[in-house]
Amino acid sequence: MSIRDLGLRFLGLLSLGLLAACANPAADASLYAQGALIGMPKQTLLSCAGVPDKQAVIDNQEFFTYHSGQITSYPSASFGVAGGRWGWGSGIGYGYGAGYPGYDVQSTICEATFTLRNGVVERLVYSGAPGGRSTLGQCYYVVQNCLALIPQQTPPKP
């Protein structure tokens, strides 16, 4: 086997490892739910997902929208330069304040809308709300209790 072949095999294995590291079981479960929850009766949906945050009825379709959000904050690093009568100075700091500007804040939001016709789930669509980042992993928190009720297949574990 040549060095070139070994190099190509190494790059292939490295690529597979990087892809596996990016896997998100909660996102996989959310995608699974889009098919697995079709046909679920309205009463069951309400018992496992709870009362929706928004509801609408148009013609013979009902729309139940649920929100799931998470706010993450973490200390931010800062750099400062100061001057004075006797010279200039600089420094690097690590912010540990109780709020802005010591922390960077990031929100992750999922909006899950179930479409029901004749009292049965017909469709499940995910989207993000304005002002936040949408991730399928966050959508898992809307559907996790309902997935536990699906007896045919074991849902992916997050």
Accessible surface in RSA format (square Angstrom, percent):
REM  Atomic radii and reference values for relative SASA: ProtOr
REM  Chains: A
REM  Algorithm: Lee & Richards
REM  Probe-radius: 1.40
REM  Slices: 20
REM RES _ NUM      All-atoms   Total-Side   Main-Chain    Non-polar    All polar
REM                ABS   REL    ABS   REL    ABS   REL    ABS   REL    ABS   REL
RES MET A   1   142.17  73.6  57.67  38.2  84.50 201.2  67.28  57.2  74.89  99.2
RES SER A   2    58.43  49.4  46.03  61.4  12.40  28.6  50.57 107.7   7.87  11.0
RES ILE A   3   153.71  87.5 149.41 111.3   4.31  10.4 149.41 107.6   4.31  11.7
RES ARG A   4   174.26  73.2 161.91  82.5  12.36  29.4  70.19  95.9 104.08  63.1
RES ASP A   5    58.90  41.3  57.26  57.0   1.64   3.9  10.79  25.4  48.11  48.0
RES LEU A   6    98.20  54.7  94.80  67.8   3.39   8.5  95.08  66.8   3.11   8.4
RES GLY A   7    32.08  39.6   0.00   N/A  32.08  39.6  31.42  86.2   0.66   1.5
RES LEU A   8    94.93  52.9  86.00  61.5   8.94  22.5  86.28  60.6   8.65  23.3
RES ARG A   9   148.20  62.2 140.25  71.5   7.95  18.9  49.11  67.1  99.09  60.1
RES PHE A  10   129.25  64.7 126.33  78.2   2.92   7.6 128.76  78.1   0.50   1.4
RES LEU A  11   102.01  56.8 101.30  72.5   0.71   1.8 101.60  71.4   0.41   1.1
RES GLY A  12    34.61  42.7   0.00   N/A  34.61  42.7  32.92  90.3   1.69   3.8
RES LEU A  13   126.28  70.3 117.75  84.2   8.53  21.4 117.89  82.8   8.39  22.6
RES LEU A  14    83.77  46.7  77.32  55.3   6.44  16.2  83.11  58.4   0.65   1.8
RES SER A  15    59.16  50.0  55.61  74.2   3.54   8.2  29.12  62.0  30.04  42.1
RES LEU A  16   115.03  64.1 111.01  79.4   4.02  10.1 111.24  78.1   3.79  10.2
RES GLY A  17    40.88  50.4   0.00   N/A  40.88  50.4  33.92  93.1   6.96  15.6
RES LEU A  18   109.60  61.0 108.40  77.6   1.20   3.0 108.80  76.4   0.80   2.1
RES LEU A  19   125.98  70.2 117.53  84.1   8.45  21.2 117.96  82.8   8.02  21.6
RES ALA A  20    70.97  65.3  50.48  77.9  20.49  46.6  58.60  82.5  12.37  32.8
RES ALA A  21    83.33  76.6  43.97  67.8  39.36  89.5  55.89  78.7  27.44  72.7
RES CYS A  22   103.58  78.4  73.66  82.2  29.92  70.3  31.06  78.7  72.53  78.2
RES ALA A  23    65.26  60.0  37.65  58.1  27.61  62.8  47.92  67.5  17.34  45.9
RES ASN A  24    65.30  45.0  59.93  57.9   5.37  12.9  18.91  45.5  46.39  44.8
RES PRO A  25    62.21  45.3  60.78  55.4   1.44   5.2  62.21  51.4   0.00   0.0
RES ALA A  26    13.54  12.5  13.28  20.5   0.27   0.6  13.28  18.7   0.27   0.7
RES ALA A  27    16.02  14.7  16.02  24.7   0.00   0.0  16.02  22.6   0.00   0.0
RES ASP A  28    72.15  50.5  67.45  67.1   4.70  11.1  16.89  39.7  55.26  55.1
RES ALA A  29     0.00   0.0   0.00   0.0   0.00   0.0   0.00   0.0   0.00   0.0
RES SER A  30     0.00   0.0   0.00   0.0   0.00   0.0   0.00   0.0   0.00   0.0
RES LEU A  31    92.76  51.7  82.06  58.7  10.70  26.9  82.39  57.9  10.37  27.9
RES TYR A  32    53.85  25.1  40.42  23.0  13.43  34.9  48.46  36.4   5.39   6.6
RES ALA A  33     0.01   0.0   0.00   0.0   0.01   0.0   0.00   0.0   0.01   0.0
RES GLN A  34    58.31  32.6  50.80  37.1   7.52  17.9  16.18  34.4  42.13  32.0
RES GLY A  35    51.73  63.8   0.00   N/A  51.73  63.8  36.18  99.3  15.55  34.8
RES ALA A  36    27.13  24.9   2.78   4.3  24.36  55.4  14.56  20.5  12.58  33.3
RES LEU A  37     0.25   0.1   0.06   0.0   0.19   0.5   0.25   0.2   0.00   0.0
RES ILE A  38    79.32  45.1  59.16  44.1  20.16  48.6  59.16  42.6  20.16  54.7
RES GLY A  39    41.21  50.8   0.00   N/A  41.21  50.8  24.25  66.5  16.97  38.0
RES MET A  40    14.28   7.4   7.62   5.0   6.66  15.9  13.27  11.3   1.01   1.3
RES PRO A  41    63.17  46.0  63.17  57.6   0.00   0.0  63.17  52.2   0.00   0.0
RES LYS A  42    57.93  28.3  57.93  35.5   0.00   0.0  23.17  20.9  34.76  37.0
RES GLN A  43   134.32  75.1 126.84  92.7   7.49  17.8  66.01 140.5  68.31  51.8
RES THR A  44    43.17  30.7  39.45  40.0   3.72   8.9  22.28  29.9  20.88  31.6
RES LEU A  45     0.00   0.0   0.00   0.0   0.00   0.0   0.00   0.0   0.00   0.0
RES LEU A  46    60.55  33.7  52.70  37.7   7.84  19.7  52.91  37.2   7.64  20.6
RES SER A  47    91.33  77.2  50.94  68.0  40.39  93.0  50.60 107.8  40.73  57.1
RES CYS A  48    13.75  10.4   2.36   2.6  11.38  26.7   6.94  17.6   6.81   7.3
RES ALA A  49    24.62  22.6   0.16   0.2  24.46  55.6   3.96   5.6  20.66  54.7
RES GLY A  50    29.11  35.9   0.00   N/A  29.11  35.9  27.82  76.4   1.28   2.9
RES VAL A  51   128.43  84.5 108.91  98.6  19.51  47.0 108.91  94.6  19.51  52.9
RES PRO A  52    13.89  10.1   1.43   1.3  12.46  45.3   1.43   1.2  12.46  77.5
RES ASP A  53    88.02  61.7  52.97  52.7  35.05  82.9  17.81  41.9  70.21  70.0
RES LYS A  54   115.06  56.1 108.42  66.5   6.64  15.8  71.27  64.1  43.79  46.6
RES GLN A  55   110.29  61.7  76.17  55.7  34.12  81.2  20.59  43.8  89.70  68.0
RES ALA A  56    47.25  43.4  38.73  59.8   8.51  19.4  46.84  66.0   0.40   1.1
RES VAL A  57   101.63  66.9  72.39  65.5  29.23  70.4  72.39  62.9  29.23  79.3
RES ILE A  58   104.70  59.6 100.74  75.1   3.96   9.5 103.97  74.9   0.73   2.0
RES ASP A  59   137.33  96.2  96.79  96.3  40.54  95.9  35.88  84.4 101.45 101.2
RES ASN A  60    87.37  60.2  70.35  68.0  17.02  41.0  42.89 103.2  44.48  43.0
RES GLN A  61    38.43  21.5  38.43  28.1   0.00   0.0   2.88   6.1  35.54  27.0
RES GLU A  62    30.97  17.8  30.97  23.4   0.00   0.0  13.18  25.5  17.79  14.5
RES PHE A  63    51.51  25.8  50.74  31.4   0.77   2.0  50.74  30.8   0.77   2.2
RES PHE A  64     0.87   0.4   0.87   0.5   0.00   0.0   0.87   0.5   0.00   0.0
RES THR A  65    10.36   7.4  10.36  10.5   0.00   0.0   0.50   0.7   9.85  14.9
RES TYR A  66    12.30   5.7  12.30   7.0   0.00   0.0  12.30   9.2   0.00   0.0
RES HIS A  67    76.74  41.9  53.66  37.3  23.08  59.0  40.79  42.0  35.95  41.8
RES SER A  68    16.15  13.6   9.52  12.7   6.63  15.3  11.00  23.4   5.15   7.2
RES GLY A  69    53.42  65.9   0.00   N/A  53.42  65.9  16.26  44.6  37.17  83.2
RES GLN A  70    94.53  52.9  87.28  63.8   7.26  17.3  27.09  57.7  67.45  51.2
RES ILE A  71   129.81  73.9 100.55  74.9  29.27  70.5 100.55  72.4  29.27  79.4
RES THR A  72    58.00  41.3  54.42  55.2   3.59   8.5  50.51  67.8   7.49  11.3
RES SER A  73    59.66  50.4  37.04  49.4  22.63  52.1   8.21  17.5  51.46  72.1
RES TYR A  74   100.60  47.0  99.99  56.9   0.61   1.6  68.91  51.8  31.69  39.1
RES PRO A  75    32.47  23.7  22.94  20.9   9.53  34.6  22.94  18.9   9.53  59.2
RES SER A  76    19.75  16.7  15.36  20.5   4.39  10.1  13.02  27.7   6.73   9.4
RES ALA A  77    76.49  70.3  48.00  74.1  28.49  64.8  48.29  68.0  28.21  74.7
RES SER A  78    66.32  56.0  56.59  75.5   9.73  22.4  45.13  96.1  21.19  29.7
RES PHE A  79   133.05  66.6 101.82  63.1  31.23  81.3 102.96  62.4  30.09  86.1
RES GLY A  80    41.07  50.6   0.00   N/A  41.07  50.6  35.91  98.5   5.16  11.6
RES VAL A  81    95.03  62.5  59.61  54.0  35.42  85.3  60.72  52.8  34.31  93.1
RES ALA A  82    68.81  63.3  61.30  94.6   7.51  17.1  66.96  94.3   1.85   4.9
RES GLY A  83    47.98  59.2   0.00   N/A  47.98  59.2  11.08  30.4  36.90  82.6
RES GLY A  84    57.20  70.5   0.00   N/A  57.20  70.5  35.21  96.6  21.99  49.2
RES ARG A  85   209.90  88.1 166.24  84.7  43.66 103.9  58.76  80.3 151.14  91.6
RES TRP A  86   227.69  91.4 189.72  91.8  37.97  89.2 170.53  90.9  57.16  92.7
RES GLY A  87    42.17  52.0   0.00   N/A  42.17  52.0  31.83  87.3  10.34  23.2
RES TRP A  88   208.52  83.7 172.31  83.4  36.22  85.0 144.05  76.8  64.47 104.6
RES GLY A  89    39.74  49.0   0.00   N/A  39.74  49.0  36.76 100.9   2.97   6.7
RES SER A  90    86.80  73.3  47.92  64.0  38.88  89.6  17.05  36.3  69.75  97.7
RES GLY A  91    38.32  47.3   0.00   N/A  38.32  47.3  36.12  99.1   2.20   4.9
RES ILE A  92   150.11  85.4 114.71  85.5  35.40  85.3 115.63  83.3  34.47  93.5
RES GLY A  93    33.66  41.5   0.00   N/A  33.66  41.5  29.51  81.0   4.15   9.3
RES TYR A  94   143.51  67.0 117.34  66.8  26.17  68.1  86.48  65.0  57.03  70.3
RES GLY A  95    18.23  22.5   0.00   N/A  18.23  22.5  18.07  49.6   0.16   0.4
RES TYR A  96   159.94  74.7 127.59  72.6  32.35  84.2  86.29  64.8  73.65  90.8
RES GLY A  97    33.30  41.1   0.00   N/A  33.30  41.1  28.99  79.5   4.32   9.7
RES ALA A  98   118.52 109.0  69.04 106.5  49.48 112.6  79.39 111.8  39.13 103.7
RES GLY A  99    35.17  43.4   0.00   N/A  35.17  43.4  28.85  79.2   6.32  14.2
RES TYR A 100   202.23  94.4 168.03  95.6  34.20  89.0 121.93  91.6  80.30  99.0
RES PRO A 101   103.84  75.7  91.81  83.7  12.03  43.7  91.82  75.8  12.03  74.7
RES GLY A 102    11.26  13.9   0.00   N/A  11.26  13.9  10.14  27.8   1.11   2.5
RES TYR A 103    49.19  23.0  46.62  26.5   2.57   6.7  24.47  18.4  24.72  30.5
RES ASP A 104    64.21  45.0  60.75  60.5   3.46   8.2  14.45  34.0  49.76  49.6
RES VAL A 105    99.80  65.7  65.87  59.6  33.93  81.8  66.05  57.4  33.75  91.5
RES GLN A 106    61.42  34.3  56.54  41.3   4.88  11.6  25.36  54.0  36.06  27.4
RES SER A 107    29.01  24.5  22.16  29.6   6.85  15.8  13.92  29.6  15.09  21.1
RES THR A 108    13.49   9.6  13.49  13.7   0.00   0.0   5.93   8.0   7.57  11.4
RES ILE A 109    36.72  20.9  36.72  27.4   0.00   0.0  36.72  26.4   0.00   0.0
RES CYS A 110     0.00   0.0   0.00   0.0   0.00   0.0   0.00   0.0   0.00   0.0
RES GLU A 111    32.14  18.5  31.84  24.1   0.30   0.7   0.00   0.0  32.14  26.2
RES ALA A 112     0.00   0.0   0.00   0.0   0.00   0.0   0.00   0.0   0.00   0.0
RES THR A 113    32.11  22.8  31.77  32.2   0.34   0.8  21.19  28.5  10.92  16.5
RES PHE A 114     0.00   0.0   0.00   0.0   0.00   0.0   0.00   0.0   0.00   0.0
RES THR A 115    12.27   8.7  12.27  12.4   0.00   0.0   5.18   7.0   7.09  10.7
RES LEU A 116     0.79   0.4   0.04   0.0   0.75   1.9   0.17   0.1   0.62   1.7
RES ARG A 117    84.85  35.6  79.61  40.6   5.24  12.5  27.35  37.4  57.50  34.8
RES ASN A 118   125.98  86.9  89.37  86.4  36.61  88.1  40.96  98.6  85.02  82.2
RES GLY A 119    26.72  32.9   0.00   N/A  26.72  32.9  17.49  48.0   9.23  20.7
RES VAL A 120    58.06  38.2  57.55  52.1   0.50   1.2  57.55  50.0   0.50   1.4
RES VAL A 121     1.47   1.0   0.02   0.0   1.46   3.5   0.02   0.0   1.46   4.0
RES GLU A 122    72.58  41.7  57.88  43.8  14.70  35.0  33.38  64.6  39.19  32.0
RES ARG A 123   144.32  60.6 143.50  73.2   0.82   2.0  37.49  51.2 106.83  64.7
RES LEU A 124     6.35   3.5   0.00   0.0   6.35  16.0   0.00   0.0   6.35  17.1
RES VAL A 125    56.96  37.5  56.03  50.7   0.92   2.2  56.04  48.7   0.92   2.5
RES TYR A 126    28.93  13.5   8.25   4.7  20.68  53.8   8.26   6.2  20.66  25.5
RES SER A 127    52.11  44.0  44.02  58.7   8.09  18.6  41.06  87.4  11.05  15.5
RES GLY A 128    33.02  40.7   0.00   N/A  33.02  40.7   6.05  16.6  26.97  60.4
RES ALA A 129    18.96  17.4  15.03  23.2   3.93   8.9  15.77  22.2   3.19   8.5
RES PRO A 130   133.59  97.4 103.92  94.7  29.68 107.9 116.45  96.1  17.14 106.6
RES GLY A 131    83.48 102.9   0.00   N/A  83.48 102.9  45.01 123.5  38.47  86.2
RES GLY A 132    29.23  36.0   0.00   N/A  29.23  36.0   6.83  18.7  22.39  50.2
RES ARG A 133   127.25  53.4 119.95  61.1   7.30  17.4  62.91  86.0  64.35  39.0
RES SER A 134    56.87  48.1  29.14  38.9  27.73  63.9  18.46  39.3  38.41  53.8
RES THR A 135    42.45  30.2  36.88  37.4   5.56  13.3  38.04  51.1   4.41   6.7
RES LEU A 136    60.32  33.6  53.96  38.6   6.36  16.0  54.01  37.9   6.31  17.0
RES GLY A 137     8.92  11.0   0.00   N/A   8.92  11.0   7.59  20.8   1.33   3.0
RES GLN A 138    12.03   6.7   9.39   6.9   2.64   6.3   1.09   2.3  10.94   8.3
RES CYS A 139     0.51   0.4   0.51   0.6   0.00   0.0   0.00   0.0   0.51   0.6
RES TYR A 140    28.99  13.5  28.99  16.5   0.00   0.0   7.19   5.4  21.80  26.9
RES TYR A 141   124.90  58.3 106.34  60.5  18.55  48.3  60.82  45.7  64.07  79.0
RES VAL A 142    14.64   9.6   3.74   3.4  10.90  26.3   9.52   8.3   5.12  13.9
RES VAL A 143     0.03   0.0   0.00   0.0   0.03   0.1   0.03   0.0   0.00   0.0
RES GLN A 144    64.84  36.3  57.71  42.2   7.12  17.0   7.13  15.2  57.71  43.8
RES ASN A 145    89.85  62.0  84.67  81.8   5.18  12.5  13.37  32.2  76.48  73.9
RES CYS A 146     0.07   0.1   0.07   0.1   0.00   0.0   0.00   0.0   0.07   0.1
RES LEU A 147     3.30   1.8   3.14   2.2   0.15   0.4   3.14   2.2   0.15   0.4
RES ALA A 148    82.18  75.6  46.28  71.4  35.90  81.7  54.27  76.4  27.91  73.9
RES LEU A 149    91.07  50.7  70.79  50.6  20.28  51.0  75.28  52.9  15.79  42.5
RES ILE A 150    24.06  13.7  17.34  12.9   6.72  16.2  17.34  12.5   6.72  18.2
RES PRO A 151   118.65  86.5  81.00  73.8  37.65 136.8  92.67  76.5  25.97 161.4
RES GLN A 152   144.28  80.7 106.27  77.7  38.01  90.5  62.03 132.0  82.25  62.4
RES GLN A 153   111.71  62.5 103.34  75.5   8.36  19.9  35.17  74.9  76.54  58.0
RES THR A 154   108.71  77.3  83.21  84.4  25.49  60.8  49.04  65.9  59.67  90.2
RES PRO A 155    24.22  17.6  22.67  20.7   1.54   5.6  22.67  18.7   1.54   9.6
RES PRO A 156    50.54  36.8  35.83  32.7  14.71  53.5  47.86  39.5   2.68  16.7
RES LYS A 157   152.66  74.5 139.61  85.7  13.05  31.1  93.07  83.8  59.59  63.5
RES PRO A 158    80.51  58.7  33.98  31.0  46.53 169.1  47.76  39.4  32.75 203.5
END  Absolute sums over single chains surface
CHAIN  1 A    10556.3       7919.7       2636.6       6571.6       3984.8
END  Absolute sums over all chains
TOTAL         10556.3       7919.7       2636.6       6571.6       3984.8
